[in-house]
Amino acid sequence: MTKQTKILGGVLAGIALGAIVAMVISSDKDSALKDKVGDWFCDLLDKSKDKIAGVADMVKDQADRIKT
């Protein structure tokens, strides 16, 4: 990826996240939407933690291989 592509992707992701947060904050009447978005964020966070843990394990394995 080029630098411009990464920047554009980050900007678009920020816009999307901002829109979701704005919908959640502004929709006081519809708690079902808040629950769905909250569940989506929790699932996203759980998946991210799993991926980070996997990457950390791979880095540890590589470091152990280099040391030996």
CYANA upper distance limits for C-alpha pairs under 8 A (distance plus 0.5 A):
  1 MET  CA      5 THR  CA      6.64
  1 MET  CA      6 LYS  CA      7.15
  2 THR  CA      6 LYS  CA      6.92
  3 LYS  CA      7 ILE  CA      6.76
  4 GLN  CA      8 LEU  CA      6.60
  5 THR  CA      9 GLY  CA      6.54
  6 LYS  CA     10 GLY  CA      6.64
  7 ILE  CA     11 VAL  CA      6.68
  8 LEU  CA     12 LEU  CA      6.66
  9 GLY  CA     13 ALA  CA      6.57
 10 GLY  CA     14 GLY  CA      6.58
 11 VAL  CA     15 ILE  CA      6.71
 12 LEU  CA     16 ALA  CA      6.72
 13 ALA  CA     17 LEU  CA      6.60
 14 GLY  CA     18 GLY  CA      6.47
 15 ILE  CA     19 ALA  CA      6.66
 16 ALA  CA     20 ILE  CA      6.83
 17 LEU  CA     21 VAL  CA      6.71
 18 GLY  CA     22 ALA  CA      6.54
 19 ALA  CA     23 MET  CA      6.71
 20 ILE  CA     24 VAL  CA      6.79
 20 ILE  CA     37 VAL  CA      8.27
 21 VAL  CA     25 ILE  CA      6.63
 22 ALA  CA     26 SER  CA      6.44
 23 MET  CA     27 SER  CA      6.44
 24 VAL  CA     28 ASP  CA      8.23
 24 VAL  CA     33 LEU  CA      7.57
 24 VAL  CA     34 LYS  CA      6.02
 24 VAL  CA     37 VAL  CA      7.90
 27 SER  CA     31 SER  CA      7.99
 27 SER  CA     33 LEU  CA      8.28
 27 SER  CA     34 LYS  CA      8.21
 30 ASP  CA     34 LYS  CA      7.49
 31 SER  CA     35 ASP  CA      6.65
 32 ALA  CA     36 LYS  CA      6.70
 33 LEU  CA     37 VAL  CA      6.63
 34 LYS  CA     38 GLY  CA      6.36
 35 ASP  CA     39 ASP  CA      6.50
 36 LYS  CA     40 TRP  CA      6.63
 37 VAL  CA     41 PHE  CA      6.68
 38 GLY  CA     42 CYS  CA      6.72
 39 ASP  CA     43 ASP  CA      6.61
 40 TRP  CA     44 LEU  CA      6.58
 41 PHE  CA     45 LEU  CA      6.55
 42 CYS  CA     46 ASP  CA      6.63
 43 ASP  CA     47 LYS  CA      6.66
 44 LEU  CA     48 SER  CA      6.62
 45 LEU  CA     49 LYS  CA      6.66
 46 ASP  CA     50 ASP  CA      6.78
 47 LYS  CA     51 LYS  CA      6.72
 48 SER  CA     52 ILE  CA      6.57
 49 LYS  CA     53 ALA  CA      6.54
 50 ASP  CA     54 GLY  CA      6.70
 51 LYS  CA     55 VAL  CA      6.72
 52 ILE  CA     56 ALA  CA      6.56
 53 ALA  CA     57 ASP  CA      6.70
 54 GLY  CA     58 MET  CA      6.80
 55 VAL  CA     59 VAL  CA      6.69
 56 ALA  CA     60 LYS  CA      6.69
 57 ASP  CA     61 ASP  CA      6.68
 58 MET  CA     62 GLN  CA      6.69
 59 VAL  CA     63 ALA  CA      6.58
 60 LYS  CA     64 ASP  CA      6.63
 61 ASP  CA     65 ARG  CA      6.72
 62 GLN  CA     66 ILE  CA      6.70
 63 ALA  CA     67 LYS  CA      6.71
 64 ASP  CA     68 THR  CA      6.86
